[in-house]
Amino acid sequence: MGLRGYLLVTRAVINHMLGRDRGRTIHISSSAGKVDSPNLAAYSAAKGAVIAFAKALARETAEPARG
């Protein structure tokens, strides 16, 4: 699955999760997204995008720091 599938599934559930103030998404990627893999440039790029998307989504939807 490329990044598009992750985006579509997340878009389908994110408002419901935020409205309930709870929820989890699990994005499964590959070590190829962190370390280059010979002859797999497109695959590595797609998996790297999934990792970056998951990190950005976590920051965007995290509770504000309390302190």
Protein Blocks (a to p, Z undefined) as FASTA:
>chain_A
ZZklmmmmmmmmmmmmmmnopacddddddfklmpccehilmmmmmmmmmmmmmmmmmmmm
pccddZZ
